[in-house]
Structure formats: structure tokens, C-alpha cells
């Protein structure tokens, strides 16, 4: 897992990138989300979620305001971006790979493009 803190206009935002190697199982998903919450990470990039199209809701938690996914119909691949509540992110558009290999968000943080 990689954790990076970036300062923007006096505000500190933390980013985390993690290959979770699948979060379909309830216990593992709970542990991953609990650990991420304890890190107080603001924007989280997850790889290899292995979530199918119908299971995207599984990465939601009370402390997460927005979730964005790129999934595939098979149990492989899958990426997600999770944004913590209280982070002023304005979503503009999303670019997804049909194979669930990447997702690109275009938006504004703190009203800055």
C-alpha cells in the first residue's frame, strides 16, 4: 500500500493506493475498509477489487461519500476510487475501461480543476 499526502492551498489531502486482491468476501472487505478508515485517507485508489457489476455497492461505508468503479463481468480486475466524506470533490466526468483495468475521474477539488 502506498500513502501520499499532498498539500493544496493550505489543505492537506491524503491519497492511498492499494492492490486489495479481491474484496468480495464480507470479512476481508470489512477489514480493508476498517484499515482505510483508520488511516484517515481522503482519496483511495483500489486495484484488483474483483467486484462484478452487480456487487459495486459492496465498497460503500458510512465514512465514504462517493465511490467510482470500473468492473468486469468476470471475477478478475476491477478498480475503484473512494472519496471520504467532507472532501470537497465535484465530479465532472468519468472514463472507464470496459475490462475493469482503469478508471479516470475528471473533477474539481476545493473548486480547483
C-alpha positions in Angstrom: 0.0 0.0 0.0 1.3 3.5 -0.8 0.2 6.5 1.1 0.9 10.1 -0.1 0.0 13.4 1.5 -0.4 16.4 -0.8 -0.9 20.0 0.4 -3.3 22.1 -1.7 -3.9 25.7 -0.8 -3.2 25.1 2.9 -5.3 22.0 3.0 -3.8 18.5 3.3 -5.3 15.7 1.3 -4.1 12.1 1.7 -4.1 9.6 -1.2 -3.7 5.9 -0.8 -3.2 3.2 -3.5 -3.8 -0.5 -2.6 -4.0 -3.7 -4.6 -6.6 -5.5 -2.4 -6.5 -8.8 -4.3 -10.3 -9.1 -4.1 -12.9 -7.7 -1.7 -15.9 -9.9 -2.5 -15.7 -11.7 0.9 -17.5 -9.8 3.7 -14.8 -10.3 6.3 -11.9 -9.2 4.1 -13.9 -6.3 2.7 -14.7 -5.2 6.3 -11.1 -5.4 7.4 -9.9 -3.5 4.3 -12.4 -0.7 4.8 -11.7 -0.5 8.6 -8.0 -0.2 7.9 -8.5 2.5 5.3 -10.8 4.4 7.8 -8.1 4.1 10.5 -5.6 5.7 8.1 -7.9 8.7 7.7 -7.1 8.6 4.0 -9.1 11.1 1.9 -9.0 9.6 -1.6 -8.4 5.9 -2.1 -7.4 4.0 -5.2 -8.1 0.3 -5.1 -6.9 -2.2 -7.6 -8.0 -5.8 -8.3 -11.2 -5.4 -6.4 -12.7 -8.4 -8.3 -16.1 -6.9 -7.9 -18.6 -7.8 -10.6 -21.1 -5.2 -12.0 -23.8 -6.2 -9.5 -21.6 -6.0 -6.5 -20.3 -2.4 -6.7 -22.3 -1.4 -3.7 -20.1 -3.6 -1.5 -17.4 -1.0 -1.2 -19.6 1.6 0.4 -19.3 2.6 4.1 -20.7 5.4 6.2 -17.5 7.4 6.1 -17.3 7.2 2.3 -19.1 9.9 0.4 -18.6 8.8 -3.2 -17.5 5.6 -4.9 -16.5 5.1 -8.5 -15.9 1.7 -10.1 -14.7 0.1 -13.3 -15.7 -3.6 -13.2 -15.7 -6.5 -15.5 -18.2 -9.4 -15.8 -15.6 -11.9 -14.7 -14.1 -12.3 -11.2 -10.9 -10.5 -12.1 -9.6 -7.0 -12.5 -11.7 -4.1 -11.2 -10.6 -0.8 -9.8 -12.3 1.7 -7.6 -11.9 5.2 -6.3 -13.3 6.0 -2.9 -13.7 9.6 -1.6 -14.1 10.3 2.1 -17.0 12.4 3.4 -16.1 16.0 3.9 -13.7 16.2 0.8 -15.0 18.9 -1.5 -14.9 16.9 -4.7 -17.1 18.0 -7.7 -17.4 15.2 -10.2 -17.4 16.3 -13.9 -16.9 13.1 -15.9 -15.7 9.5 -15.8 -13.6 7.5 -18.3 -13.7 3.7 -17.7 -12.0 0.8 -19.3 -14.5 -1.9 -20.4 -12.2 -4.6 -19.0 -12.2 -3.1 -15.5 -8.5 -2.2 -15.7 -8.7 1.6 -15.1 -11.0 4.5 -14.2 -10.2 8.2 -14.7 -12.2 10.8 -12.8 -12.3 14.4 -14.1 -13.4 16.8 -11.4 -12.5 19.6 -9.0 -11.0 19.6 -5.5 -11.5 22.7 -3.4 -13.1 24.3 -6.5 -9.8 23.9 -8.5 -9.7 22.0 -11.8 
